[in-house]
Amino acid sequence: QVQLVESGGGLVEAGRSLKLNCQFSDTSGGRDTAGWYRQAPGGERTLIAFHIKGSASAYYPDSSMKGRLTISRANAGAKAPLYLEIQALRTEDTAVYFCNYVPPVAPWGQGTQVTIVS
């Protein structure tokens, strides 16, 4: 089974940017439909950005983060394929951020905690 490891989170001041990293234990993240999810305290885990298999296009279904996200990935075949840059961070972006396939069929990783302070 593929393993997912997220990193790059931390305590950040509002208004700044952050880049999160996701490493798959195989090369599937670089070629399959995969993306980023987040779970705010007391909330559900929701999809916020993803790439479709075989497409270079990115999709951002969470309107509250519109214009502030950039998902990218390394070349197909790489094991550390997914990145997420978040700009103009807000306190409401405080959450644990996860990567997974879309739909999320792999076991969840630990995620990376992002805490935004004003």
C-alpha positions in Angstrom: 0.0 0.0 0.0 1.2 3.5 -0.8 2.2 5.6 2.1 1.8 9.3 2.3 4.0 11.8 4.1 3.1 15.5 4.3 5.4 18.2 5.5 6.0 21.9 5.4 3.4 23.1 7.9 4.1 25.3 10.9 3.2 28.4 12.8 2.9 31.3 10.4 1.8 34.9 10.6 -1.3 35.9 8.7 -0.6 37.3 5.3 2.5 35.2 4.6 2.8 32.2 2.3 3.6 28.6 2.9 4.5 25.7 0.6 3.5 22.2 1.6 5.1 19.0 0.4 3.6 15.6 -0.1 5.6 12.4 -0.7 4.1 9.2 -2.0 6.0 6.0 -1.3 5.7 5.1 -5.0 5.4 7.1 -8.2 1.6 7.1 -8.5 1.2 10.5 -7.0 3.0 12.0 -10.0 0.6 10.4 -12.6 -2.7 9.7 -10.9 -5.5 12.0 -9.9 -4.3 13.3 -6.6 -4.6 16.4 -4.5 -4.7 18.2 -1.2 -7.3 18.1 1.6 -7.6 20.0 4.8 -9.4 19.5 8.1 -10.0 22.5 10.3 -10.5 22.0 14.1 -13.9 20.4 14.6 -14.6 20.3 10.8 -14.7 17.7 8.1 -11.8 16.9 5.8 -12.4 18.6 2.5 -10.7 18.6 -0.9 -9.1 21.9 -1.7 -6.8 21.3 -4.8 -6.1 18.5 -7.2 -4.7 17.4 -10.5 -6.5 15.1 -12.8 -4.6 12.1 -14.2 -2.9 12.9 -17.4 -3.8 16.6 -17.2 -1.6 19.5 -16.4 -4.7 21.5 -15.3 -5.3 22.2 -11.6 -8.7 22.5 -9.9 -9.6 24.3 -6.7 -13.0 23.4 -5.4 -12.9 25.4 -2.2 -14.1 28.9 -3.0 -12.9 30.3 0.3 -9.3 29.7 -0.9 -9.8 30.9 -4.5 -6.9 32.6 -6.0 -4.6 31.8 -3.0 -3.6 28.2 -3.9 -1.2 26.7 -6.4 -0.8 23.0 -6.7 2.1 21.6 -8.6 3.8 18.3 -9.0 7.1 16.9 -10.1 7.5 15.0 -13.3 5.6 11.7 -13.5 7.8 9.0 -12.0 9.0 11.1 -9.1 8.2 10.0 -5.5 7.7 13.4 -4.1 5.2 14.7 -6.6 2.8 17.1 -4.9 3.3 20.6 -3.6 0.8 23.1 -2.4 1.5 26.8 -2.1 -0.9 28.9 0.0 -0.6 32.6 -0.3 -2.1 35.4 1.9 -2.7 33.0 4.8 -5.6 33.7 7.1 -6.4 32.6 10.6 -9.2 30.5 9.2 -6.7 28.5 7.1 -5.6 26.9 10.4 -6.0 23.2 9.8 -4.2 19.9 9.2 -3.4 19.5 5.6 -3.3 16.1 3.9 -2.6 14.7 0.5 -4.2 11.7 -1.1 -5.7 10.4 -4.3 -9.0 11.8 -5.5 -11.1 10.1 -4.3 -9.0 9.4 -1.2 -8.5 5.6 -1.5 -5.0 5.5 0.1 -4.6 5.3 3.9 -4.3 8.8 5.3 -0.9 10.1 6.4 -0.4 12.1 9.5 -0.9 15.4 7.7 0.9 18.6 8.4 -0.4 21.1 10.9 -0.7 24.7 9.7 -1.4 27.3 12.3 -2.0 30.9 11.3 -1.6 33.6 13.9 -2.6 37.3 13.5 
